[in-house]
Amino acid sequence: MPQLLELHLFSPRQSPELVDLLTAVAHYHQTAHALGVDHAVNFGVPWLPDSACSCGLVSLPYLDGPALERMPYQAQQVQCLWLIPIAPAERDFKVAYGVEALEELFEQTGFDYVNPTRPSVV
């Protein structure tokens, strides 16, 4: 059984498609491949209309602080992580050069994680 995992993402607006997306990623985690920090997933569709970001990066919840990362649940721990929408080129860059190199590009370019129409940083 995969580790208990809670994923959240930030969005400029509410959308039923985001519920579907998180449900699909949770299903993938439970049935195909257990996800964790620094993993990338292919959504198969843009996370919001008109977005080039059709992948996601599982990350620590940097914006919320380390207190959010672990949550006790019965006799277990739930890991709470951030799902960051990324472009396929960013996912490929992460695979080739590592997540730290991608995060460095995010910082250098003023990465706007909540903008669905942002350009790729790669």
KESE-316415 format. One record per atom (N, C-alpha, C): atom name; residue number from 1; x, y, z; residue in one letter. Coordinates in steps of 0.001 Angstrom, whole numbers. Layout:
N
<marvex site="CA" pos="NUM" c1="X" c2="Y" c3="Z" code="A"/>
...
This chain:
122
<marvex site="N" pos="1" c1="845" c2="-1186" c3="0" code="M"/>
<marvex site="CA" pos="1" c1="0" c2="0" c3="0" code="M"/>
<marvex site="C" pos="1" c1="888" c2="1247" c3="0" code="M"/>
<marvex site="N" pos="2" c1="605" c2="2211" c3="-891" code="P"/>
<marvex site="CA" pos="2" c1="1399" c2="3447" c3="-928" code="P"/>
<marvex site="C" pos="2" c1="1244" c2="4252" c3="358" code="P"/>
<marvex site="N" pos="3" c1="2223" c2="5089" c3="620" code="Q"/>
<marvex site="CA" pos="3" c1="2157" c2="6003" c3="1758" code="Q"/>
<marvex site="C" pos="3" c1="939" c2="6895" c3="1601" code="Q"/>
<marvex site="N" pos="4" c1="336" c2="7244" c3="2721" code="L"/>
<marvex site="CA" pos="4" c1="-791" c2="8169" c3="2674" code="L"/>
<marvex site="C" pos="4" c1="-286" c2="9529" c3="2202" code="L"/>
<marvex site="N" pos="5" c1="-961" c2="10061" c3="1204" code="L"/>
<marvex site="CA" pos="5" c1="-512" c2="11283" c3="563" code="L"/>
<marvex site="C" pos="5" c1="-1690" c2="12214" c3="335" code="L"/>
<marvex site="N" pos="6" c1="-1499" c2="13469" c3="658" code="E"/>
<marvex site="CA" pos="6" c1="-2479" c2="14521" c3="386" code="E"/>
<marvex site="C" pos="6" c1="-1800" c2="15523" c3="-534" code="E"/>
<marvex site="N" pos="7" c1="-2378" c2="15781" c3="-1689" code="L"/>
<marvex site="CA" pos="7" c1="-1832" c2="16751" c3="-2630" code="L"/>
<marvex site="C" pos="7" c1="-2758" c2="17960" c3="-2709" code="L"/>
<marvex site="N" pos="8" c1="-2152" c2="19120" c3="-2819" code="H"/>
<marvex site="CA" pos="8" c1="-2937" c2="20334" c3="-3064" code="H"/>
<marvex site="C" pos="8" c1="-2255" c2="21127" c3="-4166" code="H"/>
<marvex site="N" pos="9" c1="-3023" c2="21960" c3="-4820" code="L"/>
<marvex site="CA" pos="9" c1="-2447" c2="22877" c3="-5799" code="L"/>
<marvex site="C" pos="9" c1="-3128" c2="24221" c3="-5660" code="L"/>
<marvex site="N" pos="10" c1="-2467" c2="25229" c3="-6161" code="F"/>
<marvex site="CA" pos="10" c1="-3019" c2="26581" c3="-6129" code="F"/>
<marvex site="C" pos="10" c1="-3527" c2="26918" c3="-7520" code="F"/>
<marvex site="N" pos="11" c1="-4613" c2="27678" c3="-7573" code="S"/>
<marvex site="CA" pos="11" c1="-5220" c2="28039" c3="-8846" code="S"/>
<marvex site="C" pos="11" c1="-5783" c2="29455" c3="-8738" code="S"/>
<marvex site="N" pos="12" c1="-5799" c2="30180" c3="-9852" code="P"/>
<marvex site="CA" pos="12" c1="-6386" c2="31517" c3="-9816" code="P"/>
<marvex site="C" pos="12" c1="-7912" c2="31487" c3="-9744" code="P"/>
<marvex site="N" pos="13" c1="-8498" c2="30314" c3="-9948" code="R"/>
<marvex site="CA" pos="13" c1="-9962" c2="30195" c3="-9893" code="R"/>
<marvex site="C" pos="13" c1="-10359" c2="28752" c3="-9584" code="R"/>
<marvex site="N" pos="14" c1="-11580" c2="28601" c3="-9108" code="Q"/>
<marvex site="CA" pos="14" c1="-12114" c2="27271" c3="-8868" code="Q"/>
<marvex site="C" pos="14" c1="-12496" c2="26653" c3="-10202" code="Q"/>
<marvex site="N" pos="15" c1="-12326" c2="25342" c3="-10295" code="S"/>
<marvex site="CA" pos="15" c1="-12662" c2="24662" c3="-11532" code="S"/>
<marvex site="C" pos="15" c1="-12937" c2="23190" c3="-11243" code="S"/>
<marvex site="N" pos="16" c1="-14048" c2="22654" c3="-11755" code="P"/>
<marvex site="CA" pos="16" c1="-14310" c2="21225" c3="-11558" code="P"/>
<marvex site="C" pos="16" c1="-13237" c2="20349" c3="-12206" code="P"/>
<marvex site="N" pos="17" c1="-12558" c2="20888" c3="-13230" code="E"/>
<marvex site="CA" pos="17" c1="-11498" c2="20121" c3="-13878" code="E"/>
<marvex site="C" pos="17" c1="-10343" c2="19852" c3="-12917" code="E"/>
<marvex site="N" pos="18" c1="-10116" c2="20759" c3="-11979" code="L"/>
<marvex site="CA" pos="18" c1="-9050" c2="20557" c3="-10998" code="L"/>
<marvex site="C" pos="18" c1="-9382" c2="19416" c3="-10046" code="L"/>
<marvex site="N" pos="19" c1="-10652" c2="19274" c3="-9718" code="V"/>
<marvex site="CA" pos="19" c1="-11078" c2="18136" c3="-8896" code="V"/>
<marvex site="C" pos="19" c1="-10811" c2="16838" c3="-9661" code="V"/>
<marvex site="N" pos="20" c1="-11158" c2="16823" c3="-10936" code="D"/>
<marvex site="CA" pos="20" c1="-10907" c2="15642" c3="-11771" code="D"/>
<marvex site="C" pos="20" c1="-9411" c2="15350" c3="-11855" code="D"/>
<marvex site="N" pos="21" c1="-8614" c2="16381" c3="-12021" code="L"/>
<marvex site="CA" pos="21" c1="-7171" c2="16218" c3="-12141" code="L"/>
<marvex site="C" pos="21" c1="-6581" c2="15628" c3="-10860" code="L"/>
<marvex site="N" pos="22" c1="-6947" c2="16183" c3="-9715" code="L"/>
<marvex site="CA" pos="22" c1="-6436" c2="15661" c3="-8448" code="L"/>
<marvex site="C" pos="22" c1="-6926" c2="14236" c3="-8199" code="L"/>
<marvex site="N" pos="23" c1="-8143" c2="13934" c3="-8604" code="T"/>
<marvex site="CA" pos="23" c1="-8661" c2="12577" c3="-8468" code="T"/>
<marvex site="C" pos="23" c1="-7864" c2="11607" c3="-9331" code="T"/>
<marvex site="N" pos="24" c1="-7547" c2="12001" c3="-10556" code="A"/>
<marvex site="CA" pos="24" c1="-6764" c2="11142" c3="-11454" code="A"/>
<marvex site="C" pos="24" c1="-5357" c2="10916" c3="-10899" code="A"/>
<marvex site="N" pos="25" c1="-4743" c2="11955" c3="-10365" code="V"/>
<marvex site="CA" pos="25" c1="-3395" c2="11814" c3="-9797" code="V"/>
<marvex site="C" pos="25" c1="-3452" c2="10911" c3="-8561" code="V"/>
<marvex site="N" pos="26" c1="-4473" c2="11060" c3="-7732" code="A"/>
<marvex site="CA" pos="26" c1="-4623" c2="10198" c3="-6551" code="A"/>
<marvex site="C" pos="26" c1="-4823" c2="8737" c3="-6968" code="A"/>
<marvex site="N" pos="27" c1="-5609" c2="8527" c3="-8002" code="H"/>
<marvex site="CA" pos="27" c1="-5824" c2="7166" c3="-8514" code="H"/>
<marvex site="C" pos="27" c1="-4503" c2="6568" c3="-9019" code="H"/>
<marvex site="N" pos="28" c1="-3734" c2="7365" c3="-9738" code="Y"/>
<marvex site="CA" pos="28" c1="-2428" c2="6922" c3="-10221" code="Y"/>
<marvex site="C" pos="28" c1="-1526" c2="6537" c3="-9040" code="Y"/>
<marvex site="N" pos="29" c1="-1533" c2="7358" c3="-8007" code="H"/>
<marvex site="CA" pos="29" c1="-726" c2="7096" c3="-6804" code="H"/>
<marvex site="C" pos="29" c1="-1131" c2="5770" c3="-6155" code="H"/>
<marvex site="N" pos="30" c1="-2426" c2="5511" c3="-6113" code="Q"/>
<marvex site="CA" pos="30" c1="-2927" c2="4309" c3="-5453" code="Q"/>
<marvex site="C" pos="30" c1="-2783" c2="3040" c3="-6288" code="Q"/>
<marvex site="N" pos="31" c1="-2857" c2="3169" c3="-7596" code="T"/>
<marvex site="CA" pos="31" c1="-2944" c2="1956" c3="-8423" code="T"/>
<marvex site="C" pos="31" c1="-1763" c2="1701" c3="-9347" code="T"/>
<marvex site="N" pos="32" c1="-985" c2="2727" c3="-9669" code="A"/>
<marvex site="CA" pos="32" c1="74" c2="2533" c3="-10663" code="A"/>
<marvex site="C" pos="32" c1="1465" c2="2767" c3="-10095" code="A"/>
<marvex site="N" pos="33" c1="1684" c2="3927" c3="-9522" code="H"/>
<marvex site="CA" pos="33" c1="3029" c2="4292" c3="-9069" code="H"/>
<marvex site="C" pos="33" c1="2916" c2="5237" c3="-7875" code="H"/>
<marvex site="N" pos="34" c1="3434" c2="4815" c3="-6735" code="A"/>
<marvex site="CA" pos="34" c1="3388" c2="5660" c3="-5543" code="A"/>
<marvex site="C" pos="34" c1="4189" c2="6940" c3="-5796" code="A"/>
<marvex site="N" pos="35" c1="3577" c2="8068" c3="-5510" code="L"/>
<marvex site="CA" pos="35" c1="4213" c2="9367" c3="-5730" code="L"/>
<marvex site="C" pos="35" c1="4852" c2="9886" c3="-4455" code="L"/>
<marvex site="N" pos="36" c1="5834" c2="10745" c3="-4630" code="G"/>
<marvex site="CA" pos="36" c1="6494" c2="11390" c3="-3512" code="G"/>
<marvex site="C" pos="36" c1="7177" c2="12656" c3="-3979" code="G"/>
<marvex site="N" pos="37" c1="7913" c2="13281" c3="-3091" code="V"/>
<marvex site="CA" pos="37" c1="8606" c2="14528" c3="-3386" code="V"/>
<marvex site="C" pos="37" c1="9498" c2="14357" c3="-4616" code="V"/>
<marvex site="N" pos="38" c1="9458" c2="15335" c3="-5506" code="D"/>
<marvex site="CA" pos="38" c1="10252" c2="15439" c3="-6732" code="D"/>
<marvex site="C" pos="38" c1="9764" c2="14556" c3="-7876" code="D"/>
<marvex site="N" pos="39" c1="8703" c2="13797" c3="-7681" code="H"/>
<marvex site="CA" pos="39" c1="8157" c2="13030" c3="-8793" code="H"/>
<marvex site="C" pos="39" c1="7404" c2="13959" c3="-9744" code="H"/>
<marvex site="N" pos="40" c1="7386" c2="13580" c3="-11009" code="A"/>
<marvex site="CA" pos="40" c1="6620" c2="14322" c3="-12014" code="A"/>
<marvex site="C" pos="40" c1="5556" c2="13396" c3="-12587" code="A"/>
<marvex site="N" pos="41" c1="4410" c2="13964" c3="-12902" code="V"/>
<marvex site="CA" pos="41" c1="3318" c2="13202" c3="-13497" code="V"/>
<marvex site="C" pos="41" c1="2837" c2="13920" c3="-14749" code="V"/>
<marvex site="N" pos="42" c1="2353" c2="13147" c3="-15698" code="N"/>
<marvex site="CA" pos="42" c1="1779" c2="13685" c3="-16927" code="N"/>
<marvex site="C" pos="42" c1="267" c2="13687" c3="-16759" code="N"/>
<marvex site="N" pos="43" c1="-337" c2="14861" c3="-16784" code="F"/>
<marvex site="CA" pos="43" c1="-1787" c2="14967" c3="-16638" code="F"/>
<marvex site="C" pos="43" c1="-2520" c2="14468" c3="-17881" code="F"/>
<marvex site="N" pos="44" c1="-1887" c2="14587" c3="-19034" code="G"/>
<marvex site="CA" pos="44" c1="-2532" c2="14213" c3="-20284" code="G"/>
<marvex site="C" pos="44" c1="-3392" c2="15320" c3="-20872" code="G"/>
<marvex site="N" pos="45" c1="-3671" c2="16333" c3="-20075" code="V"/>
<marvex site="CA" pos="45" c1="-4459" c2="17499" c3="-20505" code="V"/>
<marvex site="C" pos="45" c1="-3896" c2="18716" c3="-19777" code="V"/>
<marvex site="N" pos="46" c1="-4118" c2="19914" c3="-20287" code="P"/>
<marvex site="CA" pos="46" c1="-3693" c2="21106" c3="-19538" code="P"/>
<marvex site="C" pos="46" c1="-4409" c2="21170" c3="-18188" code="P"/>
<marvex site="N" pos="47" c1="-3738" c2="21710" c3="-17194" code="W"/>
<marvex site="CA" pos="47" c1="-4359" c2="21781" c3="-15864" code="W"/>
<marvex site="C" pos="47" c1="-5518" c2="22760" c3="-15845" code="W"/>
<marvex site="N" pos="48" c1="-5472" c2="23784" c3="-16658" code="L"/>
<marvex site="CA" pos="48" c1="-6580" c2="24711" c3="-16882" code="L"/>
<marvex site="C" pos="48" c1="-6609" c2="25050" c3="-18365" code="L"/>
<marvex site="N" pos="49" c1="-7754" c2="25453" c3="-18904" code="P"/>
<marvex site="CA" pos="49" c1="-7821" c2="25777" c3="-20337" code="P"/>
<marvex site="C" pos="49" c1="-6759" c2="26793" c3="-20752" code="P"/>
<marvex site="N" pos="50" c1="-6256" c2="26632" c3="-21952" code="D"/>
<marvex site="CA" pos="50" c1="-5256" c2="27526" c3="-22545" code="D"/>
<marvex site="C" pos="50" c1="-3889" c2="27472" c3="-21868" code="D"/>
<marvex site="N" pos="51" c1="-3656" c2="26460" c3="-21051" code="S"/>
<marvex site="CA" pos="51" c1="-2367" c2="26345" c3="-20384" code="S"/>
<marvex site="C" pos="51" c1="-1459" c2="25386" c3="-21142" code="S"/>
<marvex site="N" pos="52" c1="-166" c2="25685" c3="-21141" code="A"/>
<marvex site="CA" pos="52" c1="832" c2="24771" c3="-21708" code="A"/>
<marvex site="C" pos="52" c1="1284" c2="23754" c3="-20668" code="A"/>
<marvex site="N" pos="53" c1="818" c2="23898" c3="-19447" code="C"/>
<marvex site="CA" pos="53" c1="1233" c2="23009" c3="-18353" code="C"/>
<marvex site="C" pos="53" c1="307" c2="21798" c3="-18273" code="C"/>
<marvex site="N" pos="54" c1="794" c2="20678" c3="-18766" code="S"/>
<marvex site="CA" pos="54" c1="13" c2="19443" c3="-18750" code="S"/>
<marvex site="C" pos="54" c1="704" c2="18360" c3="-17920" code="S"/>
<marvex site="N" pos="55" c1="1646" c2="18780" c3="-17085" code="C"/>
<marvex site="CA" pos="55" c1="2348" c2="17877" c3="-16177" code="C"/>
<marvex site="C" pos="55" c1="2322" c2="18500" c3="-14788" code="C"/>
<marvex site="N" pos="56" c1="2734" c2="17726" c3="-13811" code="G"/>
<marvex site="CA" pos="56" c1="2802" c2="18243" c3="-12456" code="G"/>
<marvex site="C" pos="56" c1="4072" c2="17794" c3="-11770" code="G"/>
<marvex site="N" pos="57" c1="4584" c2="18626" c3="-10897" code="L"/>
<marvex site="CA" pos="57" c1="5750" c2="18322" c3="-10079" code="L"/>
<marvex site="C" pos="57" c1="5290" c2="18232" c3="-8634" code="L"/>
<marvex site="N" pos="58" c1="5560" c2="17100" c3="-7995" code="V"/>
<marvex site="CA" pos="58" c1="5213" c2="16919" c3="-6588" code="V"/>
<marvex site="C" pos="58" c1="6340" c2="17539" c3="-5759" code="V"/>
<marvex site="N" pos="59" c1="5978" c2="18482" c3="-4913" code="S"/>
<marvex site="CA" pos="59" c1="6972" c2="19273" c3="-4194" code="S"/>
<marvex site="C" pos="59" c1="6608" c2="19400" c3="-2717" code="S"/>
<marvex site="N" pos="60" c1="7598" c2="19757" c3="-1924" code="L"/>
<marvex site="CA" pos="60" c1="7313" c2="20117" c3="-541" code="L"/>
<marvex site="C" pos="60" c1="6411" c2="21344" c3="-536" code="L"/>
<marvex site="N" pos="61" c1="5600" c2="21517" c3="501" code="P"/>
<marvex site="CA" pos="61" c1="4683" c2="22670" c3="542" code="P"/>
<marvex site="C" pos="61" c1="5402" c2="23944" c3="994" code="P"/>
<marvex site="N" pos="62" c1="6338" c2="24404" c3="150" code="Y"/>
<marvex site="CA" pos="62" c1="7177" c2="25549" c3="499" code="Y"/>
<marvex site="C" pos="62" c1="6384" c2="26774" c3="929" code="Y"/>
<marvex site="N" pos="63" c1="5298" c2="27054" c3="250" code="L"/>
<marvex site="CA" pos="63" c1="4541" c2="28271" c3="550" code="L"/>
<marvex site="C" pos="63" c1="3808" c2="28190" c3="1882" code="L"/>
<marvex site="N" pos="64" c1="3542" c2="26983" c3="2329" code="D"/>
<marvex site="CA" pos="64" c1="2775" c2="26796" c3="3559" code="D"/>
<marvex site="C" pos="64" c1="3646" c2="26463" c3="4768" code="D"/>
<marvex site="N" pos="65" c1="4903" c2="26153" c3="4528" code="G"/>
<marvex site="CA" pos="65" c1="5817" c2="25853" c3="5622" code="G"/>
<marvex site="C" pos="65" c1="5813" c2="24392" c3="6018" code="G"/>
<marvex site="N" pos="66" c1="6830" c2="23984" c3="6757" code="P"/>
<marvex site="CA" pos="66" c1="7001" c2="22574" c3="7096" code="P"/>
<marvex site="C" pos="66" c1="5921" c2="22019" c3="8025" code="P"/>
<marvex site="N" pos="67" c1="5208" c2="22874" c3="8736" code="A"/>
<marvex site="CA" pos="67" c1="4152" c2="22381" c3="9633" code="A"/>
<marvex site="C" pos="67" c1="3037" c2="21685" c3="8857" code="A"/>
<marvex site="N" pos="68" c1="2871" c2="22024" c3="7593" code="L"/>
<marvex site="CA" pos="68" c1="1819" c2="21404" c3="6788" code="L"/>
<marvex site="C" pos="68" c1="2243" c2="20051" c3="6224" code="L"/>
<marvex site="N" pos="69" c1="3519" c2="19765" c3="6187" code="E"/>
<marvex site="CA" pos="69" c1="3997" c2="18577" c3="5463" code="E"/>
<marvex site="C" pos="69" c1="3558" c2="17257" c3="6083" code="E"/>
<marvex site="N" pos="70" c1="3419" c2="17165" c3="7360" code="R"/>
<marvex site="CA" pos="70" c1="3025" c2="15910" c3="8022" code="R"/>
<marvex site="C" pos="70" c1="1767" c2="16139" c3="8848" code="R"/>
<marvex site="N" pos="71" c1="827" c2="15181" c3="8709" code="M"/>
<marvex site="CA" pos="71" c1="-410" c2="15280" c3="9461" code="M"/>
<marvex site="C" pos="71" c1="-701" c2="13906" c3="10055" code="M"/>
<marvex site="N" pos="72" c1="-871" c2="13819" c3="11366" code="P"/>
<marvex site="CA" pos="72" c1="-1207" c2="12522" c3="11945" code="P"/>
<marvex site="C" pos="72" c1="-2614" c2="12102" c3="11534" code="P"/>
<marvex site="N" pos="73" c1="-2762" c2="10834" c3="11238" code="Y"/>
<marvex site="CA" pos="73" c1="-4074" c2="10277" c3="10888" code="Y"/>
<marvex site="C" pos="73" c1="-4145" c2="8886" c3="11471" code="Y"/>
<marvex site="N" pos="74" c1="-4998" c2="8706" c3="12454" code="Q"/>
<marvex site="CA" pos="74" c1="-5092" c2="7464" c3="13205" code="Q"/>
<marvex site="C" pos="74" c1="-3685" c2="7090" c3="13670" code="Q"/>
<marvex site="N" pos="75" c1="-3176" c2="5926" c3="13342" code="A"/>
<marvex site="CA" pos="75" c1="-1839" c2="5526" c3="13809" code="A"/>
<marvex site="C" pos="75" c1="-779" c2="5778" c3="12739" code="A"/>
<marvex site="N" pos="76" c1="-1129" c2="6558" c3="11701" code="Q"/>
<marvex site="CA" pos="76" c1="-217" c2="6780" c3="10586" code="Q"/>
<marvex site="C" pos="76" c1="64" c2="8271" c3="10401" code="Q"/>
<marvex site="N" pos="77" c1="919" c2="8558" c3="9440" code="Q"/>
<marvex site="CA" pos="77" c1="1217" c2="9935" c3="9053" code="Q"/>
<marvex site="C" pos="77" c1="796" c2="10134" c3="7601" code="Q"/>
<marvex site="N" pos="78" c1="146" c2="11243" c3="7325" code="V"/>
<marvex site="CA" pos="78" c1="-181" c2="11632" c3="5962" code="V"/>
<marvex site="C" pos="78" c1="850" c2="12668" c3="5539" code="V"/>
<marvex site="N" pos="79" c1="1456" c2="12463" c3="4385" code="Q"/>
<marvex site="CA" pos="79" c1="2380" c2="13462" c3="3863" code="Q"/>
<marvex site="C" pos="79" c1="1578" c2="14406" c3="2970" code="Q"/>
<marvex site="N" pos="80" c1="1633" c2="15698" c3="3270" code="C"/>
<marvex site="CA" pos="80" c1="901" c2="16722" c3="2515" code="C"/>
<marvex site="C" pos="80" c1="1891" c2="17439" c3="1605" code="C"/>
<marvex site="N" pos="81" c1="1680" c2="17331" c3="304" code="L"/>
<marvex site="CA" pos="81" c1="2609" c2="17883" c3="-670" code="L"/>
<marvex site="C" pos="81" c1="1885" c2="18772" c3="-1667" code="L"/>
<marvex site="N" pos="82" c1="2666" c2="19592" c3="-2349" code="W"/>
<marvex site="CA" pos="82" c1="2168" c2="20567" c3="-3317" code="W"/>
<marvex site="C" pos="82" c1="2341" c2="19997" c3="-4718" code="W"/>
<marvex site="N" pos="83" c1="1296" c2="20033" c3="-5515" code="L"/>
<marvex site="CA" pos="83" c1="1346" c2="19629" c3="-6917" code="L"/>
<marvex site="C" pos="83" c1="1439" c2="20902" c3="-7751" code="L"/>
<marvex site="N" pos="84" c1="2594" c2="21103" c3="-8369" code="I"/>
<marvex site="CA" pos="84" c1="2853" c2="22316" c3="-9141" code="I"/>
<marvex site="C" pos="84" c1="2671" c2="22013" c3="-10624" code="I"/>
<marvex site="N" pos="85" c1="1749" c2="22678" c3="-11313" code="P"/>
<marvex site="CA" pos="85" c1="1616" c2="22465" c3="-12752" code="P"/>
<marvex site="C" pos="85" c1="2881" c2="22941" c3="-13478" code="P"/>
<marvex site="N" pos="86" c1="3410" c2="22080" c3="-14352" code="I"/>
<marvex site="CA" pos="86" c1="4598" c2="22421" c3="-15137" code="I"/>
<marvex site="C" pos="86" c1="4376" c2="22006" c3="-16592" code="I"/>
<marvex site="N" pos="87" c1="5169" c2="22599" c3="-17454" code="A"/>
<marvex site="CA" pos="87" c1="5113" c2="22284" c3="-18886" code="A"/>
<marvex site="C" pos="87" c1="5914" c2="21009" c3="-19158" code="A"/>
<marvex site="N" pos="88" c1="5593" c2="20286" c3="-20225" code="P"/>
<marvex site="CA" pos="88" c1="6373" c2="19092" c3="-20565" code="P"/>
<marvex site="C" pos="88" c1="7872" c2="19372" c3="-20714" code="P"/>
<marvex site="N" pos="89" c1="8240" c2="20527" c3="-21254" code="A"/>
<marvex site="CA" pos="89" c1="9664" c2="20860" c3="-21386" code="A"/>
<marvex site="C" pos="89" c1="10316" c2="21004" c3="-20013" code="A"/>
<marvex site="N" pos="90" c1="9579" c2="21512" c3="-19041" code="E"/>
<marvex site="CA" pos="90" c1="10104" c2="21634" c3="-17678" code="E"/>
<marvex site="C" pos="90" c1="10266" c2="20254" c3="-17041" code="E"/>
<marvex site="N" pos="91" c1="9304" c2="19378" c3="-17293" code="R"/>
<marvex site="CA" pos="91" c1="9425" c2="18001" c3="-16806" code="R"/>
<marvex site="C" pos="91" c1="10649" c2="17333" c3="-17415" code="R"/>
<marvex site="N" pos="92" c1="10841" c2="17486" c3="-18718" code="D"/>
<marvex site="CA" pos="92" c1="11996" c2="16889" c3="-19388" code="D"/>
<marvex site="C" pos="92" c1="13306" c2="17464" c3="-18847" code="D"/>
<marvex site="N" pos="93" c1="13331" c2="18750" c3="-18565" code="F"/>
<marvex site="CA" pos="93" c1="14511" c2="19387" c3="-17980" code="F"/>
<marvex site="C" pos="93" c1="14800" c2="18791" c3="-16607" code="F"/>
<marvex site="N" pos="94" c1="13772" c2="18591" c3="-15809" code="K"/>
<marvex site="CA" pos="94" c1="13929" c2="17983" c3="-14483" code="K"/>
<marvex site="C" pos="94" c1="14522" c2="16589" c3="-14591" code="K"/>
<marvex site="N" pos="95" c1="14034" c2="15810" c3="-15548" code="V"/>
<marvex site="CA" pos="95" c1="14550" c2="14453" c3="-15741" code="V"/>
<marvex site="C" pos="95" c1="16025" c2="14497" c3="-16144" code="V"/>
<marvex site="N" pos="96" c1="16377" c2="15425" c3="-17024" code="A"/>
<marvex site="CA" pos="96" c1="17749" c2="15501" c3="-17533" code="A"/>
<marvex site="C" pos="96" c1="18729" c2="16101" c3="-16534" code="A"/>
<marvex site="N" pos="97" c1="18314" c2="17123" c3="-15791" code="Y"/>
<marvex site="CA" pos="97" c1="19256" c2="17887" c3="-14964" code="Y"/>
<marvex site="C" pos="97" c1="18952" c2="17857" c3="-13465" code="Y"/>
<marvex site="N" pos="98" c1="17824" c2="17321" c3="-13087" code="G"/>
<marvex site="CA" pos="98" c1="17470" c2="17230" c3="-11674" code="G"/>
<marvex site="C" pos="98" c1="16518" c2="18316" c3="-11227" code="G"/>
<marvex site="N" pos="99" c1="15828" c2="18031" c3="-10151" code="V"/>
<marvex site="CA" pos="99" c1="14814" c2="18954" c3="-9652" code="V"/>
<marvex site="C" pos="99" c1="15434" c2="20246" c3="-9114" code="V"/>
<marvex site="N" pos="100" c1="16632" c2="20166" c3="-8540" code="E"/>
<marvex site="CA" pos="100" c1="17257" c2="21387" c3="-8029" code="E"/>
<marvex site="C" pos="100" c1="17557" c2="22372" c3="-9152" code="E"/>
<marvex site="N" pos="101" c1="17989" c2="21872" c3="-10299" code="A"/>
<marvex site="CA" pos="101" c1="18259" c2="22752" c3="-11442" code="A"/>
<marvex site="C" pos="101" c1="16965" c2="23397" c3="-11930" code="A"/>
<marvex site="N" pos="102" c1="15873" c2="22632" c3="-11941" code="L"/>
<marvex site="CA" pos="102" c1="14585" c2="23201" c3="-12359" code="L"/>
<marvex site="C" pos="102" c1="14115" c2="24249" c3="-11357" code="L"/>
<marvex site="N" pos="103" c1="14225" c2="23959" c3="-10074" code="E"/>
<marvex site="CA" pos="103" c1="13807" c2="24931" c3="-9066" code="E"/>
<marvex site="C" pos="103" c1="14660" c2="26201" c3="-9126" code="E"/>
<marvex site="N" pos="104" c1="15928" c2="26057" c3="-9483" code="E"/>
<marvex site="CA" pos="104" c1="16784" c2="27231" c3="-9656" code="E"/>
<marvex site="C" pos="104" c1="16279" c2="28104" c3="-10805" code="E"/>
<marvex site="N" pos="105" c1="15871" c2="27456" c3="-11899" code="L"/>
<marvex site="CA" pos="105" c1="15278" c2="28209" c3="-13017" code="L"/>
<marvex site="C" pos="105" c1="13993" c2="28910" c3="-12584" code="L"/>
<marvex site="N" pos="106" c1="13178" c2="28223" c3="-11782" code="F"/>
<marvex site="CA" pos="106" c1="11952" c2="28842" c3="-11273" code="F"/>
<marvex site="C" pos="106" c1="12285" c2="30135" c3="-10530" code="F"/>
<marvex site="N" pos="107" c1="13284" c2="30072" c3="-9666" code="E"/>
<marvex site="CA" pos="107" c1="13656" c2="31250" c3="-8878" code="E"/>
<marvex site="C" pos="107" c1="14227" c2="32358" c3="-9762" code="E"/>
<marvex site="N" pos="108" c1="15065" c2="32008" c3="-10715" code="Q"/>
<marvex site="CA" pos="108" c1="15714" c2="33004" c3="-11580" code="Q"/>
<marvex site="C" pos="108" c1="14722" c2="33731" c3="-12478" code="Q"/>
<marvex site="N" pos="109" c1="13659" c2="33060" c3="-12860" code="T"/>
<marvex site="CA" pos="109" c1="12731" c2="33636" c3="-13831" code="T"/>
<marvex site="C" pos="109" c1="11489" c2="34263" c3="-13206" code="T"/>
<marvex site="N" pos="110" c1="11385" c2="34253" c3="-11887" code="G"/>
<marvex site="CA" pos="110" c1="10176" c2="34789" c3="-11265" code="G"/>
<marvex site="C" pos="110" c1="8965" c2="33931" c3="-11560" code="G"/>
<marvex site="N" pos="111" c1="9151" c2="32648" c3="-11552" code="F"/>
<marvex site="CA" pos="111" c1="8132" c2="31621" c3="-11824" code="F"/>
<marvex site="C" pos="111" c1="6791" c2="31968" c3="-11180" code="F"/>
<marvex site="N" pos="112" c1="5744" c2="32053" c3="-11983" code="D"/>
<marvex site="CA" pos="112" c1="4394" c2="32355" c3="-11493" code="D"/>
<marvex site="C" pos="112" c1="3581" c2="31067" c3="-11518" code="D"/>
<marvex site="N" pos="113" c1="3657" c2="30301" c3="-10437" code="Y"/>
<marvex site="CA" pos="113" c1="3054" c2="28966" c3="-10343" code="Y"/>
<marvex site="C" pos="113" c1="1541" c2="28964" c3="-10498" code="Y"/>
<marvex site="N" pos="114" c1="877" c2="30078" c3="-10292" code="V"/>
<marvex site="CA" pos="114" c1="-581" c2="30105" c3="-10335" code="V"/>
<marvex site="C" pos="114" c1="-1133" c2="30622" c3="-11669" code="V"/>
<marvex site="N" pos="115" c1="-245" c2="31044" c3="-12565" code="N"/>
<marvex site="CA" pos="115" c1="-670" c2="31581" c3="-13861" code="N"/>
<marvex site="C" pos="115" c1="-771" c2="30443" c3="-14882" code="N"/>
<marvex site="N" pos="116" c1="-1977" c2="30099" c3="-15316" code="P"/>
<marvex site="CA" pos="116" c1="-2115" c2="28978" c3="-16250" code="P"/>
<marvex site="C" pos="116" c1="-1515" c2="29259" c3="-17637" code="P"/>
<marvex site="N" pos="117" c1="-1355" c2="30513" c3="-17997" code="T"/>
<marvex site="CA" pos="117" c1="-815" c2="30833" c3="-19333" code="T"/>
<marvex site="C" pos="117" c1="643" c2="31268" c3="-19281" code="T"/>
<marvex site="N" pos="118" c1="1315" c2="30996" c3="-18181" code="R"/>
<marvex site="CA" pos="118" c1="2721" c2="31385" c3="-18079" code="R"/>
<marvex site="C" pos="118" c1="3551" c2="30616" c3="-19105" code="R"/>
<marvex site="N" pos="119" c1="4614" c2="31242" c3="-19589" code="P"/>
<marvex site="CA" pos="119" c1="5509" c2="30505" c3="-20490" code="P"/>
<marvex site="C" pos="119" c1="6386" c2="29538" c3="-19707" code="P"/>
<marvex site="N" pos="120" c1="6864" c2="28531" c3="-20394" code="S"/>
<marvex site="CA" pos="120" c1="7809" c2="27589" c3="-19796" code="S"/>
<marvex site="C" pos="120" c1="9077" c2="28331" c3="-19421" code="S"/>
<marvex site="N" pos="121" c1="9705" c2="27932" c3="-18318" code="V"/>
<marvex site="CA" pos="121" c1="10978" c2="28552" c3="-17925" code="V"/>
<marvex site="C" pos="121" c1="12154" c2="27934" c3="-18653" code="V"/>
<marvex site="N" pos="122" c1="11917" c2="26913" c3="-19433" code="V"/>
<marvex site="CA" pos="122" c1="12979" c2="26224" c3="-20193" code="V"/>
<marvex site="C" pos="122" c1="12939" c2="26713" c3="-21637" code="V"/>
